[in-house]
Amino acid sequence: MTERSPMTQSAVTILTVTANPSLDRTLELSAPLHHGGVQRATSVRAEPGGKGVNVARVVAEAGLSTRAVLPARTGDPLLTALDDVALPYLTLPIEGEVRSNITVADPDGTTTKINAPGFALVAAQADRLAELVVENARGARWVALCGSLPPGLPDDWYRTVIDALAEANCLVAVDTSGAPLAATVQGRVDLLKPNDEELAEATGVDPARLVGATAHGDYAPLIDAARTLVDRTGAAILATLGAAGAMLITDSGTWFATPPPIVPRSTVGAGDSALAGYLIAESRGDAAPDRLRTAVAYGSAATALAGTQPPRPDLLDLAGVSITDLSGAAQVG
C-alpha cells in the first residue's frame, strides 16, 4: 500500500474508489476534428484522472476531507500528477503503468474520447483493493465507487464491495455503466448517478424512449425508469442529462434542474463534478432540491473549463440553476 498522506487511519468525509484510473491527456483544437486528417492542437493538458479521482479533486477544492483509493505502482506518472495537485491517496501496488486516456476537444466543446482498457488485476489484487476500501471507509460519510472496472475484476466487484461496507456505517454512491451497473442494482445502494443511456441499460428500457426526452419536456419515461431503480435498490437517482440538466428522483420526490448558460470547453469530467457537487451538498445537510442545484452548478462549471480541471466553489453559478419540483410541478427557483 502506498500513501501520500499521513491521514491513512483518520476518517474522511468522502472516500472515492477508482479501480481503473488514468492519466488524462486533453488536446484542444481550433477547428472541428477531421477524421483521417492532420490537425494541430492549440493546447495540450495532462491531468490525473479516472472518475473517482475527478470526484475527489472537486471535493478537495470545496475544502472537505477526501482520499482517493486506486491501483498504481510507486513512481507512476499518475501518482506524480496527484502529488502535484496535493490530493491524498492510497494505492494498491501493481507492476504495470496506469493507462492513458485521450480526449480531443472541438472549439464548441464537443469531445471525442479514446479510453485504454487499463492494467489487468488478478483475483488476489481485486480482494486486496476491496479490503483497502473497507478499511478506510470507517467514519466516512460517503464512499463513491466510480468508473469502469479494469480487466481481471469481475462485473460484480462493486456489488461485492457495497455488501462488505454494510458494517462501515457509511453511505455508498456508484457511478458506472454496463455489466458493473447491472450487477450493482441487484441490491441496496444509497445513490446512483446514471446518464439517460445508462438508466436505460440498468432498467431494460429502450434508450430511444429516454435519450433526449427531457429536451422536449417529456419527463415521464425517465421518471418511470428511475422509479424502478428506486424501488429495487432504495437509492436516490441523480440522472445527468448533458446540456439539458439533471433530474433527482428519490422515494420522497422528483426534481428537474436546468443549467446556467455557459460557453462549453470540455464535457469530460462534468458528470463526475456533478456527483461531487451532490455529495458535497448532502454532506453539509442540504435538502434534496439544493443537492440537485449544487450538482448541476458543479457540472456546468466543469464543462466551462478545459480538460478535467476541478471547478472551484467560486466558479459556481448556483443562482443560474432553475429547479422544478415535478412531484407537484412547482418552480423552486
Secondary structure, DSSP 4 states (H G I P E B T S, - for coil): -EES-TTTTS--SEEEEESS-EEEEEEEESS---TTS---EEEEEEEEESHHHHHHHHHHHTT--EEEEEE--TT-HHHHHHHHTT--EEEE--SSPPEEEEEEE-TTS-EEEE--------HHHHHHHHHHHHHHHTT-SEEEEESPPPTTS-TTHHHHHHHHGGGTT-EEEEE--HHHHHHHTTS--SEE--BHHHHHHHHT--HHHHTTGGGGT--HHHHHHHHHHHHHH--EEEEE-GGG-EEEEETTEEEEEEPPP---S--TTHHHHHHHHHHHHHHTT--HHHHHHHHHHHHHHHHTSSTTPPPPGGG--GGG-EEEETTTTEE--
